[in-house]
Amino acid sequence: MFRRDPLMAQWRAVARLLELDDAQARALLGLVRQTLRRGGVLGAARGDERQLLTFGGVPEDGVFELASVTKPFTAALSSALVRDGRLDWNAPLAALGGPLRRLPRALTPYALATHTAGLPPQPARAALTTFTRFADPYGGMSPADVLASARRWANPGQAGRFGYSNLGAGVLALGLAHAAGEEASAAGYERALRRFVTFPLGLPGVGLTPARDVVPPYGLLGGQAVTGFAELAGAGGLFGSAAELLHFGEAHLSRAAGQHWRQAQAFPGLPPLYAGAAPGWFQSGNTVWHDGIARGTRTALGFSPQTGAVVTLLVRGAVPLVGVRAGVPLLLLGLLGGTDR
């Protein structure tokens, strides 16, 4: 079936775990090699079996910036606070008072977590700071600045329509910190996340400060600085490893992380690849997933409620300027059966 190769035994184990037939396994292996050519980790789990494939000298426990795979953690915190009676998915964040009291009423936890609150993708100033503060575009913003940006740029006419928004996820995280009794800040978000999500799930290594040295990014512009999310940390500021992401995915299948991922809707404006959006997650076929893009790394996590499989990809290398820009999510969906193989 395969030529002699050091990876073949492990790849066969992954293919068996994910129930890939020979043709599927052969086709996907080429995409695996291409996607992870700069290094990274592919992790797969199902039941009691777990496989971790490493590339380019990256260790199995290598820590990556999770980028937008942070958003499922923010949604899990929302779900935990709802279960604890501190939050209502459909009540305006403004009802929580304090620094949130002047937010538009369309900004509910559910709308923010599904990108349907009518907020733009970024704070307006990011159009400039993306170039002037390449690795830290939100670094000059305080929590009050983030909330003020949401108040200023919320578009009631776009509420209920999908529009991917880092600003919305960052505002949600500040609101969750306040709902948890913490300061409405990135630090307060992390304390709330630890108390309600990462520590209860046995994931103490996931946080805004990496537990170990981070796998260095790789990009055409050079430099090995990680991406800063500052006070929009709930949109993309977490760090973690492949094993931790697999455990987090499994916690959704076991319901330990909540069932909010079942609340998917086919909102107007969803891209063709997306069948629905749930708090913190997208749905394509039988796969629930999210991906993330940092300055020099890419991440993805997904699971199949139908098969019980979980897959994560931690990839060293920026989005290619040419070729398949959506290669990481397409590979993830191919491995989990979320697209036609």
Buried (B, 14 or more C-beta within 10 A) or exposed (E): EBEEEEBEEBBBBBBEBBEBEEEBBBEBBEBBEEBBEBBBBBBBBBEEEBBBBBBBEBBEBBBBBBBBBBBBBBBBBBBBBBEEEBBBBEEBBBEBEEBBEEBBEBBBBBBBBBBBBBBBEBBEBBEEBEEEBBBBBBEBBEBEBBBBBBEEBBBEEBBBBBBBBBBBBBBBBBBBBBBBEBBBBBBBBBBBBBBBBBEBBEBEBBBBEBBEEBBBBBBEEEEEBBBBBBBBBBBBBBBBBBBBBBBBBBBBBEEBBBEBBBBBBEBEBBEEBBBBBBBBBBBBBBBBBBBBBBBBBBBBBBBBBEBEBBBBBBBBBBBEEEEEEEBBBBBBBBBBBBBEB
